[in-house]
Amino acid sequence: MSHRPHSLSDSDRQPGTATAKGYMPGFGNDFETEALPGALPVGQNSPQRATYGLYAEQLSGSPFTAPRGTNERSWLYRIRPGVLHSGDFERITVAGWLTAPQALSSAPLAQYRWDPLPYPDRPTGLIDGMQTMTTAGDARSQGGMAAHVYRISEERPREIFWNADGEMMFVAQDGRLAITTELGHMEIEPGEIAVIPRGVKARYAAPDGKARGYMCENYGAKFTLPSRGPIGANCLANPRDFKTPVAYFEDLEETHSLIVKWCGEFHQTQLGWSPLDVVAWHGNYAPYKYDLRCFSPVGASLFDHPDPSIFTVLTAPSEEAGTANIDFVIFPERWMVAEGSFRPPWYHRNIMSEFMGNVYGAYDAKPEGFVPGGMSLHNLMMPHGPDTNAFEGASRADLKPHKLTDTLAFMFETRFAQILSDYAAKDAPLQADYFDCWTGLKKRFNGTPEGDWS
């Protein structure tokens, strides 16, 4: 799919910038977009002299020799080449943002749940407002992930960041998040996600004055749509609902800080201009957003509760078929109609590790305690499932059709063990009594087929 936005009138432009508002639909498409007419070369990637005096630069998200189906790259036509954006870098300390591998924390093995993380008592941007909760795998070997909470409460228009360790998925929970990337501008609100590919430079801001949400840092293969198998061609997350921004550029001769995360370390340099200066681009390596309310759930229409894999929005595959580096799963509004069945998620132990967050509403398996902005961790093979009240209610419910409304929870699920950060183990608002939600489960076995339901 291709898209060339119309050229802009002077009234549409901001001083030093050119932008076209809007998005291009589709997932993994080969896009083309230009903020000035004729900025994209026709029929070739690297002309002897690009129009407008621009520099051609390729951004590769895969090895050059990757198969066509997984080969990712975009050609950027920018005011200055990226090589001028990387002078001497100075290592800086970022306390809250950790990278795998990290040592095991001193916390005991258990099921964990936290209340929402408060905003810091000082103004924060994306980097110093990021707080790591868990890490898994090894970023240097490009496997695993980390689960973070971001909190932004200060405008930093001259701070630009790019992540060499992995792609980043932002799940907005409180307030809007504005992301201005090299390839265009996006904005998400609670109920939406944004994915920033590895290596893409961007500025992050909170249009409402503050913003909080979750971030999954994916060290491995990029997120892609899961195979639908017997479901067929439709439902779940449909490709047309993913949105990629159109070209945007800044021609600003002002001092900017450029910060890079590389092998778990942070480095910074100063520029005399904005590095968000891509006037046009084409390719399939680009940021995108998705409204989770567009997800079309499928489920049991007669009996039993299917595996949570039917709620997978995006998956980051591993080298082992069917075993994900990360699955991003949501639990949205939906009808419950299964006959003669226990409808909430069942009790289980899983070879995958599950980090969950609540965007808004109540989660049907934990209607109390798992509050919006909160989190839980059930590591691999740790038993978990509905709390006592959810079990009692579902076991005795009148099984008429019932719609779950005003609810959205999600899960970052990985094949790796998730290691708690020291902050998560010691300083985060941990619900120390989380296990109590199961202590009311009674022994109902009494030797009769009916059991004891008194």
C-alpha positions in Angstrom: 0.0 0.0 0.0 1.3 3.5 -0.9 0.3 6.9 0.3 1.5 10.3 -0.7 -0.1 13.1 1.3 -0.9 16.3 -0.5 1.5 19.1 -0.2 0.8 21.5 2.7 -0.4 25.0 2.5 1.5 27.7 4.5 -1.3 27.8 7.1 -0.8 24.1 7.8 2.9 24.5 8.6 4.6 25.4 11.8 7.8 27.5 11.9 10.7 25.2 11.1 8.5 22.2 10.5 6.4 20.5 7.8 3.8 17.9 8.8 0.8 16.1 7.4 -1.7 15.1 10.1 -3.0 11.6 9.8 -2.0 8.0 9.4 -1.6 5.3 6.7 -3.5 2.1 7.4 -2.1 -1.5 7.3 0.3 -3.8 9.1 3.8 -4.5 7.7 3.0 -2.7 4.5 5.5 -1.1 2.2 4.7 2.6 2.7 5.8 5.8 1.0 5.2 9.3 2.3 6.6 12.8 1.8 6.1 16.0 3.7 7.2 18.1 0.7 6.1 17.3 -2.9 8.8 15.5 -4.9 11.0 14.7 -1.9 10.8 11.0 -2.7 13.0 9.8 -5.6 11.1 7.8 -8.2 12.4 4.4 -9.4 15.5 4.3 -7.2 16.6 4.6 -3.6 19.9 6.5 -3.8 20.0 9.1 -6.5 23.2 11.0 -7.3 21.6 14.2 -6.0 18.4 13.9 -4.0 15.8 16.6 -4.3 15.8 19.5 -1.8 19.5 18.7 -1.1 18.5 15.8 1.1 20.6 12.9 2.1 19.5 9.3 1.4 19.9 6.9 4.4 18.7 3.4 4.9 17.5 2.1 8.3 17.7 -1.7 8.5 15.6 -3.6 11.0 16.8 -7.0 9.8 20.0 -8.5 8.3 20.4 -7.6 4.7 20.1 -11.3 3.7 16.9 -12.0 5.7 14.2 -13.7 3.6 11.8 -11.4 1.8 9.0 -12.1 4.2 11.0 -10.9 7.2 13.3 -8.4 5.5 12.8 -4.9 6.9 14.2 -1.6 5.9 13.2 1.9 5.2 14.8 4.6 3.1 14.9 8.0 4.8 15.5 11.3 3.0 16.7 13.7 5.6 18.3 17.1 6.0 21.4 15.8 7.6 22.7 12.2 7.6 22.6 10.2 10.8 26.3 10.0 10.9 26.4 13.7 11.9 24.0 12.9 14.7 26.5 10.7 16.5 29.4 12.6 17.8 31.2 11.8 21.0 28.7 10.2 23.5 29.1 10.6 27.2 27.8 7.8 29.5 25.0 8.9 31.8 23.4 7.2 34.8 19.7 6.2 34.6 18.8 4.5 37.9 15.3 3.2 37.2 15.6 1.6 33.8 17.3 -1.8 34.0 18.3 -4.3 31.3 18.5 -8.1 31.3 20.4 -10.0 32.4 20.3 -8.9 36.0 21.0 -10.8 39.2 18.2 -12.6 41.0 16.5 -10.3 43.5 16.3 -11.3 47.2 12.5 -11.5 47.0 11.0 -14.9 47.6 9.4 -16.9 44.8 5.7 -16.0 44.9 2.7 -14.6 43.1 3.1 -10.8 43.0 0.6 -7.9 42.6 1.2 -4.1 42.9 -0.9 -1.0 43.2 -0.3 1.7 40.5 3.1 3.3 40.7 2.7 6.9 41.8 4.1 9.8 39.8 7.5 10.9 41.1 7.6 14.0 43.3 9.9 15.7 40.7 9.2 16.5 37.1 10.2 13.6 34.8 10.6 12.8 31.1 10.5 9.4 29.5 13.9 8.2 30.5 14.1 9.3 34.1 10.4 8.6 34.6 10.8 4.9 33.5 10.7 2.3 36.2 11.6 -1.3 35.5 9.5 -4.0 37.2 10.9 -7.2 35.6 13.6 -8.3 33.1 14.0 -11.6 31.3 16.5 -13.2 28.9 19.6 -11.3 27.6 19.4 -8.1 25.6 22.9 -8.6 24.2 22.0 -11.9 22.7 18.7 -10.4 21.4 16.3 -12.6 23.4 13.9 -11.8 26.2 12.1 -8.6 27.4 11.6 -6.2 30.2 8.4 -4.8 31.6 8.4 -1.2 32.7 6.1 1.6 33.8 6.6 5.0 32.2 5.6 8.3 33.9 6.0 11.7 32.2 5.2 15.0 33.9 7.4 17.5 32.2 7.8 18.8 28.6 11.3 18.2 27.2 11.0 19.3 23.6 14.7 19.1 23.0 15.3 15.6 24.4 15.4 12.9 21.7 15.8 9.2 22.5 16.5 6.0 20.6 16.8 2.4 21.9 19.4 0.1 20.3 18.5 -2.8 22.7 15.0 -3.5 21.4 11.7 -2.3 20.1 9.3 -0.6 22.6 5.6 -1.2 23.0 3.8 1.5 24.9 0.4 0.7 26.5 -1.2 4.0 27.6 -3.1 3.9 30.9 -3.4 7.4 32.3 -3.3 10.4 30.0 -2.3 10.7 26.4 1.2 10.0 25.1 2.6 12.0 22.1 5.4 10.3 20.2 7.2 12.3 17.5 9.5 10.0 15.6 11.9 10.4 12.7 9.1 8.9 10.5 6.1 10.9 11.8 4.0 11.9 14.7 1.7 9.6 16.7 -0.5 10.1 19.8 -2.2 7.4 21.9 -4.7 7.5 24.7 -5.7 4.8 27.2 -7.0 1.8 25.2 -4.3 2.3 22.5 -0.8 1.1 22.0 2.2 2.3 20.0 5.2 0.3 18.8 8.6 2.0 18.2 11.1 -0.1 16.2 14.6 -0.6 17.5 16.8 2.3 16.6 14.1 4.8 15.7 14.7 8.3 17.2 11.7 10.0 18.9 10.6 12.6 21.3 8.0 11.7 24.0 5.6 14.1 25.6 2.4 14.3 27.7 -0.2 16.5 26.0 -2.4 16.4 29.2 0.4 17.5 31.5 1.2 14.0 32.7 1.1 10.4 31.3 1.5 7.0 32.8 1.4 3.5 31.2 3.2 0.3 30.6 6.1 -0.4 28.3 7.3 -3.7 27.0 10.9 -3.6 25.8 11.3 -6.5 23.3 14.9 -7.6 22.9 14.1 -10.3 20.3 12.4 -10.6 16.9 10.0 -7.8 16.3 6.3 -8.0 17.0 4.1 -9.4 14.3 0.5 -10.5 13.8 -0.1 -14.1 15.1 -1.2 -16.8 12.7 -4.9 -17.3 12.9 -4.9 -20.9 12.0 -8.5 -22.4 11.9 -9.9 -18.9 12.7 -9.2 -18.0 9.1 -8.7 -14.6 7.5 -10.7 -12.4 9.9 -11.1 -11.3 13.5 -8.6 -10.8 16.3 -6.4 -7.8 15.2 -7.1 -7.0 11.6 -4.2 -5.4 9.6 -6.3 -2.5 8.4 -6.7 -1.1 11.9 -3.0 -0.5 12.4 -1.9 3.1 11.7 1.6 4.3 10.6 2.3 8.0 10.7 2.9 10.1 7.5 6.1 12.0 7.1 7.0 14.9 9.4 10.2 16.9 9.7 11.7 19.6 11.8 14.3 22.1 10.4 15.3 23.6 13.8 18.8 25.0 14.4 18.5 24.6 18.2 20.4 22.6 20.7 19.0 19.1 21.3 20.1 16.2 23.6 20.4 12.9 21.8 20.3 9.9 24.2 20.8 6.3 23.2 20.3 3.0 25.1 22.9 0.4 24.1 23.6 -2.9 25.8 21.8 -1.6 28.9 23.9 1.6 29.2 22.7 5.1 28.4 24.8 7.6 26.4 24.2 11.2 25.5 25.5 13.8 23.1 24.5 17.4 22.2 23.4 18.4 18.7 22.9 21.9 17.3 19.8 20.9 15.4 16.7 18.6 15.6 17.5 15.0 14.4 13.8 14.6 13.5 14.5 15.9 10.1 13.3 13.2 7.7 11.4 14.9 4.9 10.3 11.8 3.2 10.6 8.0 3.6 9.5 4.7 2.1 9.8 1.1 3.3 8.3 -1.3 5.9 10.4 -0.5 9.0 8.3 2.1 10.8 6.4 2.9 14.0 2.7 2.2 14.3 -0.2 2.5 16.7 -3.3 0.4 17.3 -6.6 1.0 19.1 -7.2 -2.1 21.2 -10.9 -1.5 21.0 -10.7 -2.6 17.4 -9.7 -6.1 18.5 -12.4 -8.6 17.4 -12.5 -11.3 20.1 -13.4 -14.9 19.3 -14.4 -17.4 22.0 -16.4 -20.5 22.9 -20.0 -20.2 21.6 -21.2 -23.4 23.3 -19.0 -24.6 26.2 -15.7 -24.3 28.0 -13.2 -21.5 28.2 -10.5 -21.4 25.4 -6.8 -20.8 26.0 -5.9 -17.1 26.4 -3.9 -17.4 23.2 -7.2 -16.5 21.4 -6.7 -12.9 22.7 -3.2 -12.5 21.2 -2.9 -9.1 19.5 0.8 -9.3 18.6 3.5 -11.9 19.0 7.3 -11.7 18.9 8.4 -15.2 17.7 11.4 -17.1 18.8 13.5 -19.6 16.9 11.2 -22.4 18.2 8.0 -22.5 16.3 4.9 -21.9 18.5 7.0 -20.6 21.4 7.0 -16.9 21.6 9.7 -14.6 22.9 6.7 -12.4 23.8 3.0 -12.6 23.3 0.9 -9.4 23.8 -2.5 -10.6 25.0 -5.5 -8.5 25.9 -8.8 -9.2 27.8 -11.3 -6.7 26.3 -15.0 -6.3 26.4 -16.8 -9.4 25.2 -19.8 -11.6 25.5 -19.7 -14.7 27.8 -22.2 -17.4 26.6 -20.6 -20.8 27.3 -23.2 -23.3 28.6 -22.5 -25.5 31.7 -19.0 -24.0 32.0 -16.9 -22.1 34.4 -16.4 -18.9 32.4 -13.5 -17.0 34.0 -9.9 -18.1 33.3 -9.3 -21.5 35.0 -6.6 -22.2 37.6 -3.4 -23.1 35.9 0.4 -23.3 35.8 2.2 -22.3 32.7 5.6 -22.7 31.1 5.3 -19.1 30.1 5.7 -16.2 32.5 2.9 -13.7 32.7 3.2 -10.0 33.6 -0.3 -8.4 33.6 -1.6 -4.8 33.8 -5.0 -3.3 34.1 -5.7 -0.3 31.8 -9.3 0.3 33.0 -12.3 -1.4 34.6 -12.3 -4.7 36.5 -10.7 -8.0 35.3 -13.2 -10.8 35.5 -10.8 -13.2 37.3 -9.7 -10.6 39.9 -12.6 -8.1 40.3 -11.1 -6.7 43.5 -7.6 -5.6 44.2 -6.3 -5.7 40.6 -7.0 -2.0 40.0 -6.4 0.2 36.9 -2.7 1.0 36.7 -1.9 -2.0 38.8 0.2 -5.0 37.8 0.8 -8.7 38.7 3.4 -11.2 38.0 2.9 -15.0 37.8 6.2 -16.5 36.8 6.6 -19.8 34.9 5.0 -22.7 36.7 3.6 -20.6 39.5 0.0 -21.5 40.1 -2.6 -18.8 39.7 -6.2 -18.2 38.7 -9.5 -16.6 39.9 -9.7 -15.2 43.4 -12.2 -16.7 45.9 -15.0 -14.2 45.1 -14.6 -14.7 41.3 -14.6 -18.5 41.8 -17.7 -18.5 44.1 -19.6 -16.1 41.8 -18.8 -18.0 38.6 -19.5 -21.4 40.2 -23.0 -20.3 41.2 -23.9 -17.9 38.4 -27.0 -18.1 36.2 -25.4 -19.1 32.9 -27.3 -16.7 30.7 -25.5 -14.6 28.1 -23.5 -11.9 29.9 -21.4 -9.1 28.5 -18.2 -7.9 30.2 -18.1 -4.1 29.7 -15.8 -1.3 30.5 -12.8 -3.6 31.0 -9.4 -3.8 29.4 -6.5 -5.8 30.9 -3.4 -7.1 29.1 -0.5 -9.5 29.5 3.1 -9.5 28.4 3.8 -13.3 28.3 7.3 -14.6 27.7 9.0 -18.0 27.6 11.7 -16.6 29.9 11.6 -16.4 33.7 11.0 -12.8 34.7 13.4 -11.4 37.3 12.1 -8.8 39.7 14.0 -5.5 39.9 15.0 -4.4 43.4 12.5 -1.6 43.1 9.7 -4.1 42.4 10.8 -6.3 45.2 11.4 -3.7 47.9 10.0 -0.2 47.1 7.1 -0.6 44.7 3.5 -0.5 46.3 3.4 -4.3 46.6 0.2 -5.9 47.8 1.7 -8.0 50.6 -1.7 -9.7 51.2 -2.2 -10.7 47.5 -2.1 -14.4 48.4 -5.1 -13.9 50.7 -7.4 -13.6 47.7 -7.2 -17.4 47.4 -7.2 -18.4 51.1 -11.0 -18.6 51.1 -11.1 -21.4 48.6 -12.6 -24.3 50.5 -12.3 -28.1 50.3 -15.5 -29.2 48.6 -14.6 -32.9 48.2 -16.8 -35.1 50.4 -16.8 -38.4 48.5 -20.0 -37.7 46.6 -20.3 -36.7 43.0 -22.2 -33.5 44.0 -19.4 -32.3 46.4 -20.0 -29.9 49.3 -21.4 -26.6 48.1 -22.9 -25.5 51.4 
